Structures are given as C-alpha cells and as structure tokens.
Amino acid sequence: MPDLVQYHIARLKDKNPRVRAASARELGLLGDAAALSILEELFQTDRDPEVKRAAQEAGRAIFKRIRLQQGK
C-alpha cells in the first residue's frame, strides 16, 4: 500500500470529522482497492453524516475504477 494511502487511512481516526471526511475523499481519488474495507467500516461506524457520505462516495469511486480496469 502506498505511503499516501496509509497516511489517509491513519487520518480516518482523527477526532475532527472534517479531517476524516477529507481523507475519505482523498482515498476515493487515489483509487486503491486496499482502502475499500476501511471505508466500508468508516461508513458503518462513524456518527458524522458528512464522513459517512464521503466514505460511501469514495468506496463507490474505487469500486467503479476497479470494474473499469477489469473491463466490466
């Protein structure tokens, strides 16, 4: 896993919801499949609606990118 992905994954535990949401969005842009399960967990457990939305959108973006790479 690239260092930048690890950096944003670590920031998903920040106490500031804006930081968590921003890192979730960045993970979506980076498109690393390794972040999918972490984003799913964040979506299911975080209490902040903005963080939940960012995690969901990032997960969808990564999933779509994977499907495109597979030619589906």
N, C-alpha and C positions, 0 to 999 in steps of 0.2 A: 504494500500500500504506500503510495507516495507520501512524502512528509506533509504536503499541503492538506491532503485528505485527513491525515492523522491530527493535524492542527485543528481543523474544523470539527472533527469528531470530539476532540477534547473540549472544545468550546460549547458543545451541546449540553454540557453540565454546568455552565456558568449560571449564577443566580439571577442575572439580568435577562429577562425574556427577549429583549431586543437583540442581544448578543446571540442567544440560541437561535432565534429566527433567522438572523443574518447568516449564521454558519450553516443552517439547514439549506438556505437558498444557494449558498456557495457550493455546497456538496452537490446540489442538483446541477449546477453549471459544470462542475468538474466531471460529473457523469461516471464516477467509479462505482461499479456494482457492489463492491465491498461495503458501501455505506447503506445499502438498501435495508438490511435488517435493523440497523441502528436507527435509521429514520422511521421505520415502522414502530419500533419501541417508543421513540420520542412521540410519535403521533398518538399512540395509545396511552401514554402515561403523563404527558405534560398537561398542565392545567390552563395554560395561556392559549386562547383561541388563535392568536397570530402565529405562535410557534407551531401549533397543530396544523394550521393551514400551510405554513411554509414547509413543514416536514412532508405533508401529503403531496404538495406540488413538486417538491424535489424528488420524492420517490417515483412519482409518475414520469417525470422528465428522464430519470435514469432508466426506468423500465422501457420507455419508448425508444431511447437511444440503443439499448441492448437489442430490442426487437428489430430496429432498423439495421443494425450491424449483422444480425442473423439473416436478414433478407426476408423477414416476415411482415 
